[in-house]
Amino acid sequence: MAWTIAYDAGTLDVQRSLQTALEEAGIGVLAVHDAPAVAPEETAAARTTDEGGGYRARAAYLAAWATQPRSPVTATLRFAAPALESEALPTASELGSAAAATYASEGQARAACAAYLAAPALQYASARDVPAGPPTARLSVALSFGTIAARTVLAAIDARARDRFLLAEERVSLDVLRRSLAERDFFLQLAWFFGAAPDAPLQTRMRSFPFGRDHPALSAWREGRTGFPLVDAAMRQLRATGWMHPRARIVAASFLCFDLGVDWRIGRDAWEGDLEEDDAALATGNWQWIAGVGADLAQFPRIYNPRKQARAYDPAGRYVRRWIPELRGLPVPGLAGAPRDGRDPQLALPLFATEPYPQPVVDHERAARDFLRRYAEFRGARVRALQ
């Protein structure tokens, strides 16, 4: 029997118990690290300290990851036909969903990867930051469910990069795409080495930080009605499609943690029900990173200003207009959530609309200052307690 090793603590415990039971019954088990491009033990072996333990610092991990040999797996594994009868898997209609336009398969995932690398990937450096720009790879679901391996994607990127006719900026985009795979591996190895308590912040000093469990605007955040257009467009895209652009994820998550002061676990669990991909370890690692309680070793958390982010990465308002129909007739300056003179706008007052676009639920600048003050007080109190 063979399976891909899981990285979330709950599933990994089940796998280990099952492996023990099967081997005691005389059934061989092949458990492989198929989720990452580079297995955790391979990067850990490059360490000269901590007896080959995992990395908490991303920069050090990425440097070690880049030195690992990248030989794609070429062997073919054949399984014996099962002798046990089994019922057919449920169909989409039996689960209350519409029939899928395409069915997930290795062939479909490989074709999507090849099509992306043929041309769109050459603009990835900008695509990952511009929600309405060129497409991103959109391979997260295929990687999550194993219809394509990260090693296969990495080998395809390396092969594409060997094209002698690529422009310098196109090579940069492929490097950035390769780095995205490395960052994905970083969070997987965090879960592998440090994920025994996935709901506890990786930074022990932050485990008692008083994040809130609720906020009057929490429902508005979930529904995409915070009055901050980029945040709301992101949440509406997620609810409509099961996916959210990478830059939009950062801004929406930052807003929940810092503008509303809500616990990162609330956001992680809220998105789990809507995102198509199913990677508990990656979700925990990324949410902890955004909330400033994980592997990010910055002195203070990075708080993203949703208005500045909109002006920088959606300057024409294409993304906002795509997902917020109430704002499609608004001039560009208002689509970031504030006019250029800095006053809070009344974004939309359609005469016949049944539900006009809401006013901002918080004052971002004040909320950010308040959070940083509480953060500084918390850290100061901890330092005094340790003296």
Summary of the structure (lengths in Angstrom):
residues: 387
radius of gyration: 22.9
end to end distance: 54.1
largest distance: 73.7
contacts: 1100
relative contact order: 0.10
helix: 53%
strand: 2%
